[in-house]
Amino acid sequence: MNEEFDALHANHTWTVIDLPVPCPPTIGCRWVYNIKLLPDGELERHKAHLVTLGYTQEHGVDYNETFAPMAKMSTVRTLLSVAALQNWKLLQMDVKNVFLHGDLEEVIYMERPPGYTVGRLDQVCLLHRSLYELKQAPRAWFEKFQSTICSLGLQQSLNDPSLFTKVTSAGIVVLLLYVDDMIITGSDNQGIRHLQDGLKSAFRIKDLGELSYFLGLEASRSSKGIMFSQRKYITDLLGDNQFEDCHPVKTPMELNLKLHRDSGERLQDGSQYRSIVGSLIYLSATRPDISYAVQVVSQFMTDPRVDHLAAVHRILRYLKGTQDCGLLFPSTGSATLCGFSDSDFAGCVDTRRSTSGWCIQFGGSFISWRCKKQDKVSKSSTEAEYRAMSEVSSELVWIHRLLADLGVSCPTPMELHVDNTSAIRIATNPVLHDIMKHIEIHVHYIRDLVRDGTIQLQHIQTEEQVVDLFTKPFPTSRHWYLGDKLMLRTRHQFGGGC
């Protein structure tokens, strides 16, 4: 607490003044304690934060805009795939007391910190810098960071505002920000050192060396490439739910299982169900093999039943036997971008909506994927596939632009692999007949991309369609065959560096 209090004073966070008359609203504050752990679970240090009671703030009075961008997980995976192909060194830095750096535009009065004497009893703290739990604290911090990083010569990406790049005569410097965690990479080593020095002079920075642990994701490197996994996250998840000694299964979902909203008795307390499913959603950032099963169980968060919980428990049992699995970003491959698209038909027994599944591959790495129930009922399997194709085409265009920001030029047209020939014909021809005339205009976006040569549709045999894993459960052999094509590897397969 003393260290935190000293940091607040050194940062000129507030000025102690008499409360103006008439008395404006003041917000309270309190101390919050936390334990920071190392990636192996060992104690690193104890932390104390002085946080405001931000829930008492009023919009338009002491805060206005609150939005602050954060890096998309697809951007993180794209950056890793480029670094693996280009053999770039990945460095990590952390900002200490991150929200204390933001400058406040609003006038905010805060009560005195509990346990510390700050002026007279009738005085208050006029805040100059943001504090934790202020509604505008994330935005104030990002604006401060943005102005600082741009003064160092980096440019903010229009495709992901958390990505900053600088092209130099020696190469490129790249920085990706996620709140207070930064990944720095690129081909200009001298430029990277100059950037690190500039950041250290502007903020209180902790240099963490080479990337090893980022947002709960474990990064390992070997001659084969970079492996991203969440082994410790899985271990903690199993331990928190008493599944550390469970009997593992080989697939995350029972074959031919059809859950509906009234499956079984209602759970008396659905909080544990929602907590587990929320953790599984984050886990799918490195585990595309559980995406379909997680998508199914996440549909019942508001009213979970006994059968839904049994399906969640099966996913945990599957994770028990696959804790060592992670996503490989290979160090060899061509800088080409392609997509895979598929859909089931009327798979939801409650709404009869179809499920879209798609993924995007760059240089042998799978950098983006999605499994989502469509927002409209499709009247045919062709329409369901066509909708999925339109969704993935938007993502392909975005990632193509993102790669350009990273200095990677991908050839066009980009191939989109689909196993439905009727959907391909509709996308390549302005067909208007009874099964298509009701489709919304925005779904036909893919036609323009095909016409201008941005995307080229390629038919793929259903047996080789890797994205099948996002639309339905499979037997063990088929499930692991598709998982292997998605570049899922165990630590043993990956080799050194783990």
C-alpha positions in Angstrom: 0.0 0.0 0.0 2.9 2.4 0.8 4.4 1.7 -2.6 1.2 2.4 -4.4 0.6 5.6 -2.4 4.1 6.8 -3.1 3.6 6.1 -6.8 0.4 8.1 -6.8 2.2 11.1 -5.3 5.2 10.8 -7.6 2.7 10.8 -10.5 1.0 13.9 -9.3 -2.3 12.1 -9.4 -4.2 14.7 -7.3 -4.1 17.9 -5.4 -5.6 18.3 -1.9 -8.0 21.2 -1.9 -11.0 22.6 0.0 -14.3 21.3 -1.4 -15.8 24.1 -3.5 -19.1 25.7 -2.6 -21.7 24.8 -3.7 -20.6 21.2 -3.0 -20.0 19.2 -6.2 -20.4 15.4 -6.2 -17.5 13.5 -4.8 -16.7 9.8 -5.3 -15.3 7.5 -2.7 -12.3 5.2 -2.9 -11.0 1.9 -1.4 -8.0 -0.4 -1.3 -8.1 -3.6 -3.4 -5.6 -6.4 -2.7 -4.4 -8.9 -5.2 -1.8 -11.7 -5.6 0.3 -11.8 -8.7 1.5 -15.3 -9.8 4.2 -16.4 -12.2 3.3 -18.5 -15.2 4.2 -21.7 -13.2 1.8 -20.7 -10.4 4.4 -19.5 -7.9 3.9 -16.3 -6.0 5.5 -13.3 -7.7 4.4 -10.4 -5.4 1.5 -8.9 -3.4 -0.2 -5.9 -5.0 -2.4 -3.2 -3.6 -4.5 -0.8 -5.7 -6.3 2.4 -4.7 -9.5 2.2 -6.7 -12.4 4.7 -7.0 -16.0 3.9 -6.5 -16.7 4.5 -10.2 -20.2 3.2 -10.0 -21.3 6.4 -8.3 -20.2 8.5 -11.4 -22.9 10.2 -13.5 -22.8 10.4 -17.3 -22.4 14.0 -18.4 -21.4 15.1 -15.0 -18.0 13.5 -14.3 -17.5 11.3 -17.3 -18.5 11.3 -21.0 -16.9 8.8 -23.4 -15.5 5.6 -22.0 -14.6 3.4 -25.0 -11.0 2.3 -25.4 -9.8 -0.2 -28.1 -8.2 -3.5 -27.3 -6.3 -5.8 -29.6 -8.4 -8.5 -31.3 -7.3 -12.0 -30.7 -7.2 -12.5 -34.5 -4.7 -9.7 -34.6 -2.5 -11.4 -32.0 -2.6 -14.6 -33.9 -1.9 -12.8 -37.2 1.1 -11.1 -35.7 2.5 -14.4 -34.3 2.1 -16.1 -37.7 4.0 -13.2 -39.4 6.7 -13.3 -36.7 7.1 -17.1 -37.1 7.4 -16.9 -40.9 9.8 -13.9 -40.9 11.8 -15.2 -37.9 11.2 -11.9 -35.9 12.1 -11.8 -32.3 9.0 -11.3 -30.1 9.5 -9.0 -27.0 7.1 -8.2 -24.2 6.8 -5.1 -22.0 4.3 -4.2 -19.3 3.3 -0.8 -18.0 3.3 -0.4 -14.2 0.3 1.4 -12.7 -1.1 1.7 -16.1 -4.3 3.8 -15.5 -2.4 6.3 -13.4 -0.8 7.7 -16.6 -4.0 8.9 -18.2 -4.8 12.7 -18.1 -8.3 13.6 -17.0 -10.4 16.1 -19.0 -13.3 16.1 -16.5 -13.3 17.7 -13.0 -13.5 14.9 -10.5 -13.3 15.2 -6.7 -12.4 12.1 -4.7 -12.6 11.5 -0.9 -9.3 10.9 1.0 -7.7 7.5 0.7 -8.6 5.3 3.7 -5.8 4.9 6.2 -3.8 7.8 4.9 -3.8 11.4 6.1 -4.2 13.7 3.2 -4.9 17.3 4.3 -7.7 18.2 6.7 -10.8 16.1 7.3 -12.9 18.5 5.3 -10.6 18.5 2.3 -10.8 16.4 -0.9 -8.6 15.2 -3.7 -8.9 17.0 -7.1 -7.9 14.3 -9.6 -5.5 15.2 -12.4 -4.7 11.6 -13.5 -7.0 8.7 -13.9 -7.4 6.0 -11.2 -8.5 2.4 -11.4 -12.3 1.9 -11.7 -12.9 5.4 -13.0 -15.3 4.9 -16.0 -13.1 6.9 -18.3 -9.8 5.5 -17.0 -9.2 3.0 -19.9 -9.9 5.7 -22.5 -7.7 8.3 -20.8 -4.8 5.8 -20.7 -5.2 4.8 -24.3 -5.2 8.4 -25.5 -2.1 9.1 -23.5 -0.4 6.0 -24.9 -1.5 6.8 -28.5 -0.1 10.4 -28.3 3.2 9.1 -26.8 3.7 6.3 -29.3 2.9 8.5 -32.3 5.4 11.1 -31.1 8.0 8.3 -31.4 7.3 8.0 -35.1 4.8 5.0 -35.1 1.5 5.1 -37.0 -1.7 3.8 -35.7 -3.4 1.1 -37.9 -6.8 1.9 -39.3 -7.6 -1.9 -39.3 -6.9 -2.4 -35.6 -6.4 0.7 -33.5 -4.3 -1.2 -31.0 -1.6 -1.9 -33.6 1.2 0.6 -34.3 3.9 0.3 -37.0 6.9 2.2 -38.3 8.5 1.5 -41.6 12.3 2.3 -41.6 15.1 1.9 -44.0 16.2 -1.2 -42.1 12.7 -2.8 -42.0 9.6 -2.4 -39.8 8.9 -2.0 -36.1 5.5 -3.3 -34.8 3.8 -2.8 -31.4 0.6 -4.4 -30.3 -1.1 -3.1 -27.1 -3.6 -4.9 -25.0 -4.5 -2.6 -22.1 -1.0 -2.6 -20.3 0.6 -5.5 -22.1 2.7 -4.9 -25.2 4.2 -7.2 -27.9 7.0 -5.6 -29.8 8.5 -7.2 -32.9 9.8 -6.4 -36.3 12.8 -6.7 -38.6 14.5 -3.4 -37.5 16.3 -4.3 -34.3 17.8 -0.9 -33.8 14.4 0.7 -34.2 13.0 -1.7 -31.6 15.6 -0.7 -29.1 14.9 3.0 -29.8 11.2 2.4 -29.3 11.8 0.6 -26.0 14.0 3.4 -24.7 11.3 5.9 -25.6 8.6 4.0 -23.8 10.8 3.6 -20.7 11.4 7.4 -20.6 7.6 8.1 -20.9 6.2 5.4 -18.6 7.1 3.1 -15.7 7.9 0.1 -17.8 8.7 -3.5 -16.8 10.8 -5.3 -19.5 9.7 -8.9 -19.6 12.2 -10.0 -22.3 11.1 -12.5 -24.9 7.4 -13.3 -25.2 6.5 -16.3 -23.0 3.2 -15.5 -21.3 0.6 -13.1 -22.7 -2.9 -12.7 -21.4 -2.9 -16.1 -20.0 -1.6 -17.6 -23.2 1.7 -19.4 -23.2 4.1 -18.9 -26.1 6.9 -21.3 -26.9 9.4 -21.3 -29.7 11.4 -23.9 -31.5 12.8 -24.5 -35.0 9.3 -25.6 -36.0 7.8 -22.2 -35.2 5.8 -20.7 -32.4 3.3 -22.6 -30.3 0.4 -20.8 -28.4 -1.3 -22.8 -25.7 -3.2 -22.4 -22.4 -2.0 -25.3 -20.4 -2.0 -23.5 -17.0 -5.3 -22.0 -17.8 -6.8 -25.4 -18.4 -5.2 -26.8 -15.2 -6.7 -24.0 -13.2 -10.1 -24.4 -14.8 -10.2 -28.1 -14.0 -9.0 -27.5 -10.5 -11.5 -24.8 -9.8 -14.3 -27.2 -10.8 -13.0 -30.4 -9.2 -12.2 -32.0 -12.5 -8.5 -32.5 -12.0 -8.9 -36.3 -11.4 -11.8 -36.9 -13.9 -11.8 -39.6 -16.5 -10.8 -38.0 -19.9 -12.7 -38.5 -23.2 -11.5 -38.2 -26.7 -14.0 -35.8 -28.2 -15.5 -32.6 -26.7 -19.1 -33.5 -27.7 -21.2 -36.6 -27.9 -21.9 -37.7 -31.4 -25.4 -36.9 -32.7 -26.2 -35.0 -29.5 -29.0 -32.4 -30.0 -29.5 -30.1 -27.1 -32.5 -27.8 -26.8 -33.6 -25.2 -24.4 -35.8 -27.5 -22.3 -33.3 -30.4 -22.0 -33.6 -31.7 -18.4 -34.4 -30.0 -15.1 -33.5 -26.4 -14.5 -30.4 -25.8 -12.4 -31.1 -24.2 -9.1 -28.0 -22.0 -9.5 -26.7 -21.3 -12.9 -23.7 -19.2 -11.9 -21.3 -22.0 -12.0 -22.5 -23.0 -15.5 -22.1 -19.4 -16.8 -18.6 -19.2 -15.2 -17.4 -22.4 -16.8 -18.8 -21.5 -20.2 -17.2 -18.0 -20.1 -13.9 -19.6 -19.3 -14.3 -22.0 -22.2 -15.1 -19.1 -24.6 -11.7 -17.5 -23.8 -10.0 -20.9 -24.0 -11.2 -21.3 -27.6 -8.7 -18.5 -28.5 -6.1 -21.3 -28.9 -8.3 -24.3 -29.1 -10.5 -24.3 -32.3 -11.2 -28.0 -31.7 -13.7 -27.0 -28.9 -15.3 -24.1 -30.8 -18.4 -25.9 -31.9 -19.1 -27.5 -28.5 -18.6 -24.2 -26.7 -20.9 -22.5 -29.2 -23.7 -25.0 -28.5 -23.5 -24.8 -24.7 -23.2 -21.0 -24.7 -26.7 -20.7 -26.1 -28.2 -21.7 -22.8 -26.5 -19.2 -20.5 -29.7 -17.6 -19.4 -31.5 -20.8 -18.4 -29.1 -23.7 -18.0 -30.4 -27.2 -17.5 -29.0 -30.5 -16.2 -28.4 -31.8 -19.7 -26.6 -28.6 -20.7 -24.3 -28.9 -17.6 -23.5 -32.5 -18.6 -22.4 -31.3 -22.0 -20.1 -28.7 -20.3 -18.7 -31.4 -18.1 -17.8 -33.5 -21.2 -15.8 -30.6 -22.6 -13.9 -30.4 -19.3 -13.2 -34.1 -19.5 -11.9 -33.7 -23.1 -9.6 -30.9 -21.9 -8.3 -33.2 -19.2 -6.8 -35.4 -21.8 -5.6 -32.6 -24.1 -4.0 -30.1 -21.7 -0.8 -30.2 -23.7 -2.4 -29.3 -27.0 -1.7 -25.9 -28.5 -1.9 -24.0 -31.8 1.2 -24.1 -34.0 2.4 -21.2 -36.1 4.9 -22.8 -38.4 8.2 -21.1 -39.4 7.9 -22.3 -43.0 5.2 -21.6 -45.5 4.2 -19.2 -48.3 2.7 -15.8 -47.5 -0.7 -16.7 -49.0 -4.1 -16.0 -47.5 -7.0 -18.3 -47.9 -10.3 -19.2 -46.3 -12.5 -22.2 -45.6 -16.3 -21.9 -45.2 -19.0 -24.4 -44.3 -22.4 -24.6 -42.7 -24.9 -27.1 -41.4 -28.5 -26.8 -42.2 -31.2 -26.0 -39.6 -29.1 -27.6 -36.9 -30.7 -25.7 -34.0 -33.7 -27.7 -32.9 -35.3 -24.7 -31.2 -35.0 -22.1 -33.9 -34.1 -24.1 -37.0 -31.3 -21.7 -37.7 -28.1 -23.0 -39.3 -24.6 -22.7 -37.9 -21.9 -21.0 -39.9 -18.3 -22.2 -39.5 -15.3 -20.6 -41.2 -11.5 -20.2 -40.7 -8.7 -18.3 -42.3 -5.2 -19.7 -43.0 -2.0 -17.7 -43.6 1.3 -19.3 -44.3 0.2 -22.6 -42.8 -1.1 -20.9 -39.7 -4.8 -20.7 -38.8 -5.2 -17.1 -37.6 -9.0 -16.5 -37.4 -12.0 -18.7 -37.1 -15.6 -18.6 -36.0 -18.5 -20.8 -35.2 -21.8 -19.0 -34.9 -25.5 -19.6 -35.3 -26.9 -17.5 -38.2 -29.3 -14.7 -37.4 -31.9 -15.8 -40.0 -33.5 -19.1 -40.9 -32.1 -20.4 -44.2 -34.6 -22.0 -46.5 -32.0 -24.4 -48.0 -28.6 -25.8 -47.4 -27.3 -23.7 -50.3 -28.6 -20.5 -48.7 -26.9 -21.5 -45.4 -23.6 -22.0 -47.1 -23.9 -18.8 -49.1 -24.4 -16.8 -45.8 -21.3 -18.4 -44.3 -19.3 -17.5 -47.4 -20.4 -13.9 -47.2 -19.3 -13.8 -43.5 -15.8 -15.2 -44.1 -15.2 -12.9 -47.1 -15.5 -9.9 -44.9 -12.9 -11.3 -42.6 -10.6 -12.2 -45.5 -10.6 -8.6 -46.7 -9.9 -7.2 -43.2 -7.0 -9.6 -42.6 -5.5 -8.8 -46.0 -5.4 -5.1 -45.0 -4.0 -6.0 -41.6 -1.2 -7.9 -43.2 -0.4 -4.9 -45.4 0.0 -2.9 -42.2 2.6 -5.5 -41.1 4.5 -5.1 -44.3 3.3 -8.4 -45.8 1.9 -8.3 -49.3 -0.5 -11.2 -50.0 -1.3 -12.1 -53.6 -4.9 -11.8 -54.9 -7.2 -13.3 -55.6 -7.5 -15.0 -52.2 -8.9 -18.5 -52.4 -12.1 -19.4 -50.5 -12.6 -23.1 -50.3 -16.3 -24.3 -50.3 -17.8 -27.7 -50.6 -21.2 -26.6 -52.0 -21.2 -26.2 -55.8 -24.6 -24.5 -55.8 -23.4 -21.7 -53.5 -20.3 -21.2 -55.7 -22.5 -20.8 -58.8 -24.8 -18.3 -57.1 -21.7 -16.2 -55.9 -20.2 -16.2 -59.4 -23.4 -15.6 -61.3 -26.1 -12.9 -60.8 -28.7 -15.6 -60.4 -32.2 -14.6 -59.1 -34.6 -17.4 -58.7 -37.1 -18.6 -56.1 -34.6 -20.0 -53.6 -32.5 -16.8 -53.6 -34.7 -13.8 -54.2 -35.5 -13.2 -50.5 -31.8 -13.0 -49.4 -30.8 -9.6 -48.1 -28.6 -7.4 -50.3 -25.6 -7.3 -47.9 -25.2 -11.1 -48.2 -24.4 -10.6 -51.9 -21.3 -8.7 -50.9 -19.2 -11.7 -51.9 -20.3 -11.3 -55.6 -18.5 -8.0 -55.8 -15.4 -9.5 -54.3 -15.5 -12.3 -56.9 -16.1 -9.9 -59.7 -13.2 -7.6 -58.9 -10.8 -10.5 -58.4 -10.3 -10.1 -54.6 -11.6 -13.6 -53.9 -11.6 -16.8 -56.0 -14.0 -19.6 -55.0 -12.6 -23.1 -55.1 -14.5 -26.3 -54.6 -13.1 -28.6 -52.0 -14.2 -32.2 -51.3 -16.2 -32.5 -48.1 -13.7 -35.1 -46.8 -10.9 -32.4 -46.9 -13.0 -29.5 -45.6 -11.2 -28.6 -42.4 -13.9 -26.2 -41.2 -16.3 -29.2 -40.8 -15.1 -29.2 -37.2 -17.0 -26.0 -36.6 -20.4 -27.2 -37.7 -21.0 -30.6 -36.0 -19.5 -33.2 -33.7 -17.5 -36.1 -35.2 -16.2 -39.5 -34.2 -12.7 -39.7 -32.6 -10.7 -40.4 -35.7 -12.3 -37.7 -37.8 -12.2 -35.2 -35.0 -8.4 -35.6 -34.6 -7.8 -35.7 -38.3 -9.4 -32.3 -38.7 -7.7 -31.0 -35.5 -4.3 -32.0 -37.0 -5.1 -30.0 -40.2 -6.0 -27.0 -38.0 -2.3 -27.2 -36.8 -3.2 -28.4 -33.3 -0.1 -30.0 -31.8 1.0 -31.5 -28.5 4.1 -30.3 -26.6 5.7 -33.6 -27.6 5.0 -33.0 -31.3 6.2 -29.4 -31.1 9.6 -30.3 -29.6 12.1 -28.0 -27.9 11.3 -24.7 -26.3 8.3 -25.9 -24.3 
